[in-house]
Amino acid sequence: MEEKRAVEFLREFVRLEGRGGRTPQFCHSCFDGLRLTVPGEPLFRCKDCWGTQLECLACILINHARLPFHRIRRWDGQFFQKVKLSALGLRLQLGHEDSRPCVNPQTAPKDFTILHDNGIHKVNADFCGCEQRVPERIQMLRSEVFPATIRHPKTGITLRLLETFDKISSSGKLSIYEHYQGLERLTDNTRIDLPKSRYKAYARVNRQFAHLTMLKRSGRGSVKDGIETTNAGDLAVRCPACPREGVNLPEDWQSLPPETQFLYRLLLALDANFRLKNLRRPGTHDPGLHSGLAYFVETMDYLAHIAKYPRQKDISSCAGFKTLAHAETKNAAGLQSMGVGMCLCARHEIVRPNGIGDLQKGERYCNMDYIALSGAREVKALPIFWSYDIACQWSIHLFTRMKALPKHLQLSPASVCSFGVPKCHCRGHKLACQVNYSMNVQPGVGQSCGEAPERVWNGLNASAAATKEMLPGGRRDMLDRRIGCHNWDKVSRIARHIHKKLFETYGELAKHELAHQQFTLILPPDDIDEWLAEVVLWESDKTKPNPYFRAQSHQSELSVRQALAEEERKAARDVAPLHETSASVMLSMMFILEDLVRKVEQLLNSEEKDTPAYVKDVHEKRCQIQAHLRQLRELQTVYMPCVAAKLSAAAGSRTGDVEEEKLWVPSELTAEERNGCAKGLAASEEVMRVAQCEDALETIRNMQAAKCTLIAFRKINVRGQRNTGRIHTTVKRLDAKSDFAVAKYRHARDALLELRGEGDWEKVLKPLLDADVKALDGMSFDIELPREKKKRKVTRRNPQLGSGSQTISWIWLMEGAVDGQDTDHANATVRVEWLKSRARVNRRREEVGLLGVEKERTLLSFEYEATEWEKRTVPWDGLDDADVDGLRALAARQADVYRSLARNALLVWSKPPKSHTIRVPDRVAVRTMEEEESEDEDGEDSEDDEDSDADQEDLSEARELAENPEDPTLDDD
């Protein structure tokens, strides 16, 4: 804001503190109201009414008889002082809906307090005591005030305040305590004349109000014995676009052609969140108001199942994700819950009924199995696709573990399951997992990315601080309410979401079909037929060879260790071993010590080396090195006698830290000294060093590919300092892992050079330079192409250094580095690129089909819900006329809400969506107010019209290409 505008606005703010230049001698409201009495002196003004008109005492009381919580100011000759309506003589009459005075009023307590959305008010109130009286709590409820206690209430909270807090807190981080602090500031910002704190009452009522609101909106108040007959998950808001048997599916959906069955498959996503912690509170019992009736699983049954598994048995073997391997090592001290696991709709981000549960100690199978199958408990025969960041491990023995779950949670034998890993997480897995579980190659999932849980966590994490110290039941109640608001927000916007997605997919499909057709035309038809047969066979039977990938030709370090140990075990049958610990175990101990030394060196070279956590970590690792070193020296006297002489000669001469002590592995000895060691020791090290090099290179490739994906994801999706910082921290962690693998490769290769000498093997395991450690766009397993950026000019200072001059690092040109199946590496690369191109087209065709049936299912679901509400108009014994009137009004209003959503969906789908979503840039150029006022509106409208016409032309062209593909080979898909 310019200085002159700021001066102008500031002057007006100051002007409002006075009477606005008016000094009326009489009250204009007296004449406006045609009162015959003598007009009073206008000294009063209301802060909450429109305008700044001054009124007399009589008029201010008459005009606020039904506005008792407005804030009044009185002119004392110098300024406006705060004054309460109760001090001016206003009294509230409860129990009479027409507000007429009761013939036998019962005076409320002197400190009767009402909390409203503009502050805390002490009021003068009278309860009804005549023959039509009802309990005081009912009188308050009928005046839209929630009583804080059942008997003799002294505090009430208006329903408007409760509704306001519910909406605000569901959209941000506001806690009940913070909101109450705001109410106190609205009441008296000096805190001199504040009433007694009603925070505990306010917190308790908020929880009860949220519970009752969920019951009301789910229709439990519209049926007889509604609360008692509420079943598990009845309070949840369901996804209208997902398939629901008996609601929005055709009756013959199971008999439809196999190629259309994917349209009736339920896509679910699983994930865990360790930010929503809960502290343990000994000696407290809080079961919750609706445990198991909304989104959290039923507590007692869940805990009984978890108690069967005191320890985790299933360990991850995927080199990329170690979630399960570390499940038992997470620090759960002092925590009731380390976080939550969640099951939700993978396409529309709507949390499933009974689809969330607490995690007591890490992300264990026993927790996630129960949560996943509880979220799918309503499924009878639908096929299910599960998206989970560790699906490659979780899916292996799922059906075996499922037998230990309660019968009502076990899937029907008719329900077919398939599995995938979310797209962003997939790049962190080893290549064998990527090509088998990537959602880019899973048929029938469309453009689903599987990352829906991450977006849901982003909203729920705002409640992490507020729920951390809550009692367990209160925490679950609060999160249930937050999730309910999130689900309804998704339901209310689902029509626009589907429409925008469909519009975008039509355009993408046209581009990818054209590119795929052109790619196909330049390839030999015989090769196309062969590749197509292979991929179709794999898509129908995942046990067949995956055409996207060929297993690695090298053995991992772990498999080499196991093979050597097995050879030694067999040899021990004929010859007695020299020591109960074998030579291969000694070599493994040496390699473990090398890893520990590298970790210590990495910590000491870190920028955070002086922080207490890093100092402690270094100390612990040095202790581990010392302990392992003592064991190693004992074994070396048996298997490497020459080392004992070296250690004796150097005894007492060590000057550095323990990590600087030489290990004396065979590669560090001379050839003559190696001959004096145990037979085959040097050969065993040679084999294990090769495996070390291969494993290190694979780790480098995975880390660089994951880093590339994260950076691309950040550029497109991430805004804000906090989220950008989290991505930066993750990238630093990936860099650290990559640097560790680089150091390991270089050390292993140097050792191999000492053992083997120079030779042809160096053409494969080349020296690794810093310039070789980089990602390779398009060569790692990535189906999706980078998005094009519109209306952005990029000027290169050095055109010769563009992408055309970039070289490919040799680490990506090794056999097995890039997925392939054929013996000819070049042909394999072309084949995989063609399969990726085909997958891009097929996923978008599926997306168009899925979005089409989702539109139909959405309308059917809305009509189903409206019909269900219309059935809830039948009264039962014990209801009076007012109860029946409210029952029918609620049913009619809720039915109209769902039919309005359906009408709005049809209206939205009849128009093209906006082509772009407006996003606030990171740096905004500030314009003056004169420039804003002088903008050419006609010019803007003409540009919008041109964009709209262009969008319509693109949409028509896309639909034409999508409906009339020219390439006959694509019809076989």
GINOR-V691009 format. One record per pair of residues at least 12 apart in sequence whose ideal C-beta (glycine too) atoms are under 8 Angstrom apart, sorted by the first residue. I is the first residue (numbers start at 1). J is the second residue. D is the distance in whole Angstrom. If there is no record, write none. Layout:
{{I,J,D} {I,J,D}}
This chain:
{{1,929,8} {2,928,6} {2,929,7} {5,929,6} {16,52,7} {17,79,7} {17,80,7} {18,79,8} {19,54,7} {19,75,7} {20,52,6} {22,54,7} {24,42,5} {24,54,6} {25,41,8} {26,39,4} {26,40,8} {26,41,7} {26,42,7} {27,39,5} {27,40,5} {27,41,7} {27,42,4} {27,54,7} {27,55,5} {27,56,4} {27,59,6} {28,42,7} {28,53,7} {28,55,8} {29,53,7} {29,55,5} {29,56,7} {29,59,4} {29,63,7} {30,56,7} {30,58,8} {30,59,6} {33,59,7} {33,62,8} {35,58,8} {37,58,7} {39,56,7} {40,56,3} {40,57,6} {40,58,6} {40,59,7} {41,56,6} {42,54,4} {42,55,6} {42,56,5} {43,56,7} {43,57,7} {43,74,5} {43,75,5} {44,56,7} {44,57,6} {44,59,8} {44,60,4} {44,72,6} {44,73,7} {44,74,5} {44,75,8} {44,83,8} {45,72,7} {45,73,5} {45,75,7} {45,80,6} {46,60,7} {46,63,8} {46,64,7} {46,70,5} {46,71,7} {46,72,6} {46,73,8} {47,70,7} {47,71,4} {47,72,8} {47,73,6} {48,67,8} {48,70,4} {48,71,6} {48,118,6} {49,63,8} {49,67,8} {49,70,6} {54,75,7} {57,88,6} {60,72,6} {60,85,8} {60,88,7} {61,85,7} {61,88,6} {61,89,6} {61,90,6} {64,85,6} {64,90,7} {65,90,7} {65,99,7} {66,99,7} {68,85,6} {68,90,6} {68,92,6} {68,114,8} {68,121,8} {68,123,6} {69,114,7} {69,116,4} {69,118,6} {69,119,8} {69,121,5} {69,123,8} {69,158,7} {70,85,7} {70,118,8} {71,118,6} {71,119,7} {72,84,7} {72,85,6} {72,88,7} {82,188,8} {84,121,7} {84,122,7} {85,123,8} {86,121,8} {86,122,6} {86,123,5} {86,124,5} {90,123,8} {90,124,7} {91,124,4} {91,125,7} {91,126,6} {92,123,6} {92,124,7} {92,125,4} {92,126,7} {92,143,8} {93,105,7} {93,125,8} {93,126,5} {93,128,8} {94,108,8} {94,125,6} {94,126,7} {94,127,5} {94,128,6} {94,136,8} {94,139,4} {94,140,6} {94,142,8} {94,143,6} {95,127,6} {95,128,3} {95,132,8} {95,133,6} {95,134,7} {95,139,4} {95,142,8} {96,128,6} {97,142,6} {101,126,8} {102,126,6} {102,127,8} {102,128,5} {102,129,6} {102,130,5} {103,130,5} {104,128,8} {104,129,4} {104,130,5} {105,126,4} {105,127,7} {105,128,7} {105,129,6} {106,126,6} {106,127,4} {106,128,7} {106,129,4} {107,125,8} {107,126,6} {107,127,8} {108,124,8} {108,125,4} {108,126,7} {108,127,6} {108,154,8} {109,152,8} {109,154,5} {111,154,6} {111,195,7} {111,196,7} {112,124,8} {112,125,5} {112,154,6} {112,155,8} {112,156,8} {113,154,7} {113,155,5} {113,156,7} {113,195,6} {113,196,8} {113,198,6} {114,145,6} {114,155,8} {114,156,5} {114,157,7} {114,158,6} {115,155,7} {115,156,7} {115,157,5} {115,158,7} {115,161,6} {115,183,6} {115,198,6} {115,202,6} {116,158,5} {116,160,7} {116,161,6} {117,158,7} {117,160,5} {117,161,5} {117,164,5} {118,186,6} {119,183,6} {119,186,4} {119,187,4} {120,183,6} {120,184,7} {120,186,8} {120,187,5} {120,194,7} {120,195,6} {120,198,7} {121,187,8} {122,195,6} {127,139,6} {136,151,8} {136,152,7} {136,153,6} {137,149,8} {137,150,6} {137,151,8} {137,153,6} {140,153,6} {140,156,5} {144,158,6} {144,159,5} {144,160,7} {145,157,7} {145,158,5} {145,159,7} {146,158,8} {146,159,6} {146,162,6} {146,205,5} {146,208,8} {146,209,6} {148,198,7} {148,201,4} {148,202,8} {148,204,7} {148,205,6} {149,201,8} {155,198,5} {155,201,5} {157,201,8} {157,202,6} {157,205,5} {157,206,8} {157,209,8} {159,209,8} {162,205,7} {162,206,6} {162,209,5} {165,179,5} {165,206,6} {166,206,8} {166,209,7} {166,210,7} {166,213,7} {166,481,7} {166,485,8} {167,485,8} {169,482,8} {170,481,7} {170,482,6} {170,485,4} {170,486,7} {172,462,6} {173,462,4} {173,463,7} {173,465,7} {173,466,8} {175,465,7} {175,466,4} {176,199,8} {176,202,7} {176,203,5} {176,206,6} {176,466,7} {177,199,7} {177,203,8} {177,466,8} {180,198,8} {180,199,5} {180,202,5} {180,203,8} {207,289,7} {207,474,6} {207,477,6} {207,478,7} {208,289,7} {210,477,7} {210,478,7} {210,481,4} {211,289,4} {211,290,6} {211,477,6} {213,481,8} {214,235,5} {214,290,7} {214,294,6} {214,480,7} {214,481,7} {214,484,6} {215,227,6} {215,230,7} {215,235,7} {215,290,8} {216,890,7} {217,894,8} {218,230,8} {218,234,6} {218,235,5} {218,236,8} {219,868,7} {219,869,7} {219,872,6} {219,894,8} {220,234,7} {220,235,8} {221,890,8} {222,869,8} {222,872,4} {222,873,8} {222,887,6} {222,890,6} {222,891,6} {223,872,6} {224,876,4} {230,290,8} {230,293,5} {231,293,8} {232,292,5} {232,293,6} {232,298,6} {232,353,7} {232,354,6} {232,377,8} {233,293,7} {233,294,7} {233,295,8} {233,353,3} {233,354,5} {233,377,7} {233,378,7} {234,293,6} {234,353,8} {235,290,6} {235,293,5} {235,294,4} {235,480,7} {235,484,7} {236,294,5} {236,295,6} {236,351,8} {236,352,8} {236,353,4} {236,354,8} {236,484,7} {236,487,7} {237,350,7} {237,484,6} {237,487,4} {237,488,5} {237,491,6} {238,350,7} {238,353,7} {238,487,8} {238,861,8} {239,345,5} {239,348,5} {239,350,4} {239,487,8} {239,490,8} {239,491,7} {239,494,8} {240,491,6} {240,494,6} {240,857,7} {240,858,5} {240,861,3} {240,862,6} {240,865,8} {241,347,7} {241,348,6} {241,494,6} {241,498,7} {241,854,4} {241,855,8} {241,857,5} {241,858,5} {241,861,7} {242,266,6} {242,267,8} {242,345,5} {242,347,7} {242,348,7} {242,350,7} {242,857,7} {243,264,5} {243,265,7} {243,266,6} {243,382,6} {243,857,7} {244,378,7} {244,857,8} {244,861,7} {245,378,8} {245,379,8} {245,380,5} {245,381,7} {245,382,6} {247,860,7} {247,861,6} {247,864,5} {248,856,8} {248,857,4} {248,858,8} {248,860,4} {248,861,5} {248,864,7} {249,264,6} {249,857,8} {254,381,7} {260,849,8} {261,383,7} {261,444,8} {262,443,7} {262,444,3} {262,445,8} {262,846,6} {262,849,8} {262,850,8} {263,849,6} {263,850,6} {263,853,5} {264,382,7} {264,383,7} {264,853,8} {265,382,7} {265,383,4} {265,384,7} {265,385,6} {265,444,6} {266,376,7} {266,379,6} {266,382,5} {266,383,7} {266,384,5} {266,385,7} {267,345,7} {267,346,4} {267,347,5} {267,384,8} {267,385,5} {267,387,7} {267,445,6} {267,448,6} {268,343,6} {268,344,7} {268,345,7} {268,346,6} {268,352,7} {268,372,7} {268,375,6} {268,376,6} {268,384,6} {268,385,7} {268,386,6} {268,387,7} {269,343,7} {269,344,6} {269,345,7} {269,346,4} {269,386,8} {269,387,4} {269,388,7} {269,422,7} {269,450,6} {269,451,8} {269,452,5} {269,453,5} {270,341,7} {270,342,7} {270,343,6} {270,368,6} {270,371,7} {270,372,5} {270,386,7} {270,387,7} {270,388,4} {270,394,8} {270,453,7} {271,341,7} {271,342,6} {271,388,7} {271,389,7} {271,453,3} {271,454,7} {271,457,7} {272,323,8} {272,339,6} {272,340,7} {272,341,5} {272,342,8} {272,359,6} {272,363,4} {272,368,7} {273,339,5} {273,340,6} {273,341,8} {273,342,7} {273,453,8} {273,457,5} {273,460,7} {273,461,7} {274,330,8} {274,338,6} {274,339,4} {274,359,8} {275,339,7} {275,457,7} {275,461,5} {275,464,5} {276,337,8} {276,339,5} {276,340,5} {276,460,7} {276,461,7} {276,463,7} {276,464,5} {276,467,7} {276,479,7} {277,335,6} {277,337,6} {277,338,6} {277,339,6} {277,464,7} {277,468,6} {278,335,7} {278,336,5} {278,337,4} {278,358,7} {278,467,7} {278,468,6} {278,470,7} {278,472,6} {278,475,5} {279,334,6} {279,335,6} {279,336,6} {279,468,6} {279,469,5} {280,334,6} {280,335,6} {280,336,4} {281,336,7} {281,471,6} {281,472,8} {284,471,6} {286,471,4} {286,472,6} {286,473,4} {286,474,6} {287,299,7} {287,473,5} {288,472,7} {288,473,3} {288,474,7} {288,476,5} {288,477,5} {289,473,7} {289,477,5} {290,477,7} {290,480,7} {291,473,7} {291,476,6} {292,354,7} {294,353,7} {294,480,4} {294,483,8} {294,484,7} {295,351,5} {295,352,8} {295,353,7} {295,354,7} {295,355,6} {295,356,5} {295,479,7} {295,480,5} {295,483,5} {295,484,7} {296,354,7} {296,356,5} {296,357,6} {296,358,8} {296,476,5} {296,479,7} {296,480,6} {297,354,5} {297,356,7} {297,357,4} {297,370,7} {297,371,6} {297,374,5} {298,354,7} {299,472,8} {299,476,8} {301,406,6} {302,357,6} {302,358,8} {302,370,6} {302,374,8} {305,366,7} {305,370,5} {305,404,8} {305,405,7} {305,406,7} {306,360,6} {306,366,6} {306,367,7} {306,370,8} {308,366,7} {308,404,7} {309,364,7} {309,365,8} {309,366,4} {311,328,7} {312,324,7} {312,327,5} {312,328,5} {312,362,7} {312,364,5} {312,365,7} {312,366,8} {313,365,8} {314,365,5} {314,393,7} {314,396,8} {314,397,7} {316,390,6} {316,393,5} {317,393,7} {318,390,7} {318,392,5} {318,393,6} {318,429,6} {318,430,6} {318,433,5} {319,429,8} {319,430,4} {319,698,7} {319,699,7} {319,702,7} {320,428,4} {320,429,4} {320,430,5} {320,433,7} {320,702,6} {320,706,8} {321,389,7} {321,390,5} {321,393,8} {321,425,7} {321,428,6} {321,429,6} {323,363,5} {323,389,7} {323,390,5} {324,363,7} {324,364,8} {324,365,7} {324,390,6} {324,393,6} {326,362,7} {327,361,7} {327,362,3} {327,363,6} {327,364,5} {328,361,7} {328,362,6} {329,362,8} {330,361,6} {330,362,4} {332,360,7} {332,361,5} {332,362,8} {336,358,8} {336,472,6} {337,358,4} {337,359,6} {337,360,6} {337,472,7} {338,359,5} {338,360,7} {338,361,6} {338,362,7} {339,358,8} {339,359,5} {340,356,6} {340,357,7} {340,358,6} {340,359,6} {340,479,8} {341,356,7} {341,357,6} {341,359,6} {341,363,7} {341,367,6} {341,368,5} {341,371,5} {342,355,6} {342,356,5} {342,371,7} {342,453,6} {342,456,7} {343,355,4} {343,356,7} {343,371,6} {343,372,5} {343,374,7} {343,375,3} {343,376,7} {344,375,7} {344,452,6} {344,453,6} {344,456,6} {345,452,7} {346,385,7} {346,387,5} {346,448,5} {346,450,6} {346,452,5} {347,446,8} {347,448,5} {347,452,7} {347,850,7} {347,854,8} {348,452,8} {348,490,6} {348,494,6} {348,497,7} {349,452,4} {349,455,6} {349,456,6} {349,490,6} {350,487,5} {350,490,5} {350,491,7} {351,456,7} {351,483,5} {351,486,7} {351,487,6} {352,375,4} {352,376,7} {353,375,7} {353,377,8} {353,378,7} {354,374,4} {354,375,6} {354,377,6} {355,371,7} {355,374,7} {355,375,3} {356,371,7} {356,479,7} {356,483,7} {357,370,6} {357,371,4} {357,374,7} {358,472,8} {363,390,8} {365,394,7} {365,401,6} {366,401,8} {368,388,8} {368,394,7} {369,398,7} {369,401,5} {369,402,7} {369,405,7} {370,405,6} {370,409,7} {372,386,7} {372,388,8} {373,402,7} {373,405,6} {373,409,4} {373,410,7} {373,411,7} {374,409,6} {376,411,7} {377,408,7} {377,409,6} {379,411,7} {379,412,7} {379,415,6} {380,412,6} {380,414,7} {380,415,8} {381,412,6} {381,414,4} {381,415,6} {382,415,6} {383,415,6} {383,416,4} {383,417,7} {383,418,7} {384,411,8} {384,415,6} {384,416,7} {384,417,5} {384,418,8} {385,417,8} {385,418,5} {385,419,7} {385,420,7} {385,442,7} {385,444,7} {385,445,6} {386,417,6} {386,418,7} {386,419,5} {386,420,7} {387,419,8} {387,420,5} {387,421,7} {387,422,6} {387,439,7} {387,448,7} {387,450,4} {387,452,8} {388,419,7} {388,421,7} {388,422,8} {389,421,6} {389,422,6} {389,425,4} {390,421,8} {391,419,4} {391,420,6} {391,421,5} {391,437,6} {392,419,8} {392,421,6} {392,429,6} {392,433,4} {392,436,7} {392,437,5} {394,419,8} {395,417,8} {395,419,4} {398,417,7} {418,442,7} {418,542,8} {419,437,6} {420,437,5} {420,438,7} {420,439,4} {420,442,5} {420,445,7} {420,450,6} {421,433,7} {421,434,8} {421,437,4} {421,438,7} {421,439,7} {421,450,7} {422,439,7} {422,449,6} {422,450,3} {422,451,5} {423,438,7} {423,439,6} {423,440,7} {423,449,5} {423,450,6} {423,451,7} {423,784,7} {424,449,7} {424,451,5} {424,454,8} {424,709,6} {424,710,8} {424,713,6} {425,450,8} {425,451,8} {426,438,5} {426,439,7} {427,702,8} {427,705,5} {427,706,5} {427,708,8} {427,709,4} {427,780,7} {427,781,8} {427,782,7} {428,702,7} {428,706,5} {429,702,8} {430,698,7} {430,702,6} {431,549,6} {431,552,8} {431,698,8} {431,702,8} {431,780,8} {431,781,6} {431,819,6} {432,549,6} {432,551,7} {432,552,8} {434,549,8} {434,781,4} {435,546,6} {435,548,4} {435,549,4} {435,781,6} {435,819,6} {436,542,7} {436,546,6} {436,549,7} {438,781,7} {438,783,7} {440,782,8} {440,783,3} {440,784,6} {440,836,8} {440,839,6} {440,840,8} {440,843,7} {441,548,6} {441,783,7} {441,839,5} {443,539,5} {443,842,7} {443,846,7} {444,846,6} {445,843,7} {445,846,7} {446,843,6} {446,844,8} {446,846,4} {446,847,4} {446,849,8} {446,850,5} {446,851,8} {447,501,8} {447,505,7} {447,843,6} {447,844,6} {447,846,8} {447,847,4} {456,486,7} {458,723,8} {459,482,8} {459,486,6} {460,479,7} {460,482,6} {460,483,7} {460,486,7} {463,478,7} {463,479,7} {463,482,6} {466,478,7} {467,479,6} {491,901,7} {492,901,7} {494,858,6} {494,905,8} {495,858,7} {495,901,7} {495,904,6} {495,905,4} {495,908,5} {495,909,7} {496,908,6} {496,913,7} {498,851,6} {498,854,6} {498,855,6} {498,858,7} {498,909,8} {499,908,5} {499,909,5} {499,913,5} {500,913,4} {500,914,8} {501,847,7} {501,851,6} {502,848,7} {502,851,4} {502,852,8} {502,855,8} {503,912,7} {503,913,5} {503,951,8} {503,955,6} {505,844,5} {505,847,5} {505,848,6} {505,851,7} {506,848,7} {506,955,6} {506,958,4} {506,959,6} {506,962,6} {507,954,6} {507,955,7} {507,958,5} {508,844,6} {509,841,7} {509,844,4} {509,845,7} {509,847,8} {509,848,6} {509,958,6} {509,961,7} {509,962,5} {510,957,6} {510,958,4} {510,961,4} {510,962,6} {512,837,7} {512,840,5} {512,841,5} {512,844,6} {513,841,6} {513,961,6} {513,962,7} {513,965,6} {513,967,8} {513,970,7} {514,961,7} {515,837,7} {516,837,5} {516,838,6} {516,840,7} {516,841,5} {516,967,7} {516,970,7} {517,965,8} {517,966,6} {517,967,4} {517,970,8} {519,833,8} {519,834,6} {519,837,5} {520,834,7} {520,967,6} {520,969,6} {520,970,8} {521,967,8} {523,830,7} {523,834,6} {527,827,8} {527,831,7} {528,834,7} {528,969,6} {531,547,7} {531,831,5} {531,834,6} {531,835,6} {532,838,8} {532,969,7} {532,972,6} {534,547,4} {534,821,8} {535,547,5} {535,548,8} {535,835,6} {535,838,7} {536,972,8} {536,973,8} {545,821,7} {547,821,6} {547,831,7} {547,832,8} {547,835,6} {548,781,7} {548,819,5} {548,832,6} {548,835,6} {548,836,8} {549,781,8} {549,819,4} {549,820,8} {549,821,7} {550,816,7} {550,819,7} {550,820,5} {550,821,5} {550,828,7} {552,694,8} {552,698,7} {552,816,4} {553,815,6} {553,816,5} {554,690,7} {554,691,7} {554,694,4} {554,816,7} {555,691,6} {555,694,8} {556,691,6} {556,694,7} {556,695,6} {557,591,8} {557,688,6} {557,691,4} {557,692,5} {557,695,5} {559,691,8} {560,687,6} {560,688,5} {560,691,4} {561,584,7} {561,588,6} {561,688,7} {564,584,4} {564,587,8} {564,684,6} {564,687,7} {564,688,8} {565,582,7} {565,584,5} {565,585,7} {568,582,5} {568,583,7} {568,584,6} {578,638,5} {578,639,7} {578,678,7} {579,635,7} {579,638,5} {579,639,7} {581,635,6} {583,639,5} {583,678,5} {583,680,8} {583,681,6} {583,684,7} {584,684,6} {586,632,7} {586,635,4} {586,636,7} {586,639,6} {587,665,8} {587,681,7} {587,684,6} {587,685,6} {587,688,6} {589,628,6} {589,631,7} {589,632,5} {589,635,7} {590,632,7} {590,663,5} {590,665,5} {591,688,7} {591,692,7} {592,628,6} {593,625,6} {593,628,5} {593,629,7} {593,632,7} {593,663,6} {594,663,7} {594,665,8} {594,744,8} {594,747,7} {595,744,7} {596,621,5} {596,624,6} {596,625,5} {596,628,7} {596,659,8} {597,625,7} {597,659,5} {598,740,6} {598,743,5} {598,744,7} {598,747,8} {599,621,6} {599,740,7} {600,618,6} {600,621,5} {600,622,7} {600,625,7} {600,659,5} {601,659,7} {601,743,8} {602,736,7} {602,739,7} {602,740,6} {602,743,8} {603,617,6} {603,618,5} {603,621,7} {604,618,7} {622,657,7} {622,658,5} {622,659,7} {625,658,5} {625,659,6} {626,658,5} {629,658,7} {629,661,7} {632,663,7} {633,647,7} {636,664,7} {638,678,8} {639,677,6} {639,678,4} {639,681,6} {640,664,7} {640,666,7} {640,669,8} {640,676,8} {640,677,5} {640,678,7} {640,681,7} {641,676,6} {641,677,8} {642,669,7} {642,673,5} {642,676,5} {642,677,7} {643,664,5} {643,669,8} {646,664,7} {647,664,8} {665,685,6} {665,751,7} {666,681,5} {666,682,4} {666,685,5} {666,755,7} {667,682,8} {667,685,6} {667,689,7} {667,750,8} {667,751,4} {667,752,8} {667,754,4} {667,755,5} {668,751,8} {668,754,7} {682,755,6} {685,751,7} {685,755,7} {686,752,7} {686,755,5} {686,756,7} {689,748,5} {689,749,8} {689,751,5} {689,752,5} {689,755,7} {690,752,7} {690,765,8} {692,744,6} {692,745,7} {692,748,4} {693,745,6} {693,748,5} {693,749,6} {693,752,7} {693,765,5} {696,741,4} {696,742,7} {696,744,5} {696,745,4} {696,748,7} {697,741,8} {697,745,6} {697,811,6} {697,814,7} {697,817,8} {699,737,7} {699,738,7} {699,741,4} {700,738,6} {700,741,5} {700,742,6} {700,745,7} {700,773,6} {700,811,6} {701,780,7} {701,811,6} {701,812,7} {701,817,6} {703,734,5} {703,735,8} {703,737,5} {703,738,4} {703,741,7} {704,738,6} {704,773,7} {704,774,6} {704,775,4} {704,776,8} {705,775,6} {705,776,8} {705,780,4} {705,782,8} {706,734,6} {707,731,6} {707,734,5} {707,735,7} {707,738,8} {707,775,7} {708,775,4} {708,777,7} {708,780,8} {709,782,8} {710,727,6} {710,730,6} {710,731,6} {710,734,7} {711,727,8} {711,731,7} {712,786,7} {713,727,8} {714,727,5} {716,787,7} {719,919,7} {719,922,7} {738,773,7} {742,768,6} {742,773,6} {745,768,5} {746,768,6} {749,765,6} {749,767,7} {749,768,7} {752,765,7} {764,814,7} {766,810,6} {768,811,7} {771,809,8} {772,809,5} {772,810,6} {772,811,6} {773,809,7} {773,811,8} {774,809,6} {776,808,6} {776,809,7} {776,812,4} {779,808,7} {779,812,5} {779,817,8} {779,818,5} {780,812,8} {780,818,7} {781,819,6} {783,836,5} {783,839,5} {783,840,6} {783,843,8} {784,840,7} {785,840,7} {818,832,7} {819,832,5} {820,832,7} {838,970,8} {838,973,7} {841,970,7} {841,973,8} {842,973,5} {845,962,8} {845,973,8} {848,962,7} {855,905,8} {855,909,7} {858,902,8} {858,905,6} {859,902,5} {859,905,7} {859,906,8} {862,898,5} {862,899,7} {862,901,5} {862,902,4} {862,905,7} {863,898,7} {863,899,7} {863,902,6} {865,894,8} {865,895,8} {865,898,5} {866,894,8} {866,895,4} {866,896,8} {866,898,4} {866,899,5} {866,902,8} {867,895,8} {869,891,5} {869,892,8} {869,894,4} {869,895,4} {869,898,7} {870,891,6} {870,892,8} {870,895,5} {872,887,7} {872,890,8} {872,891,5} {873,887,6} {873,888,5} {873,891,5} {873,892,8} {875,887,6} {912,948,7} {912,951,6} {912,952,6} {912,955,6} {915,947,6} {915,948,8} {915,951,5}}
